[in-house]
Amino acid sequence: MSTYFQRRRERQRKRRRFEEIVAWIVVPIIAVLAWWVGIQLYQTFEEPVSRVIRELTSRGERVP
């Protein structure tokens, strides 16, 4: 029969191991998804944003 502290230590060990495994699986998936979403957003908004930036910078050049 194990004591309360031994059971608690065992639960902590299992939880740490589970968190480590999840981190090795979930974090790379999140990183890849963030990268993919970033590329999609960049491709979607590249032209409108560059057009707005060009308009803003060209207005500054036309100052009398």
Backbone hydrogen bonds, N-H to C=O, Kabsch-Sander energy under -0.5 kcal/mol:
donor,donor_aa,acceptor,acceptor_aa,energy
7,R,3,T,-2.3
8,R,4,Y,-2.5
9,R,5,F,-2.5
10,E,6,Q,-2.2
11,R,7,R,-2.5
12,Q,8,R,-2.4
13,R,9,R,-2.3
14,K,10,E,-2.5
15,R,11,R,-2.6
16,R,12,Q,-2.6
17,R,13,R,-2.2
18,F,14,K,-2.5
19,E,15,R,-2.7
20,E,16,R,-2.1
21,I,17,R,-2.2
22,V,18,F,-2.7
23,A,19,E,-2.3
24,W,20,E,-1.9
25,I,21,I,-1.2
26,V,22,V,-3.7
27,V,23,A,-1.2
29,I,25,I,-1.0
30,I,26,V,-2.6
31,A,27,V,-2.5
32,V,28,P,-2.5
33,L,29,I,-2.5
34,A,30,I,-2.6
35,W,31,A,-2.2
36,W,32,V,-2.5
37,V,33,L,-2.8
38,G,34,A,-2.3
39,I,35,W,-2.1
40,Q,36,W,-2.3
41,L,37,V,-2.7
42,Y,38,G,-2.4
43,Q,39,I,-2.6
44,T,40,Q,-2.1
45,F,41,L,-2.6
46,E,42,Y,-1.2
49,V,45,F,-2.0
50,S,46,E,-2.3
51,R,47,E,-2.3
52,V,48,P,-2.2
53,I,49,V,-2.5
54,R,50,S,-2.5
55,E,51,R,-2.5
56,L,52,V,-2.6
57,T,53,I,-2.5
58,S,54,R,-2.4
59,R,55,E,-1.8
60,G,56,L,-1.2
61,E,57,T,-0.9
62,R,58,S,-1.0
63,V,60,G,-0.7
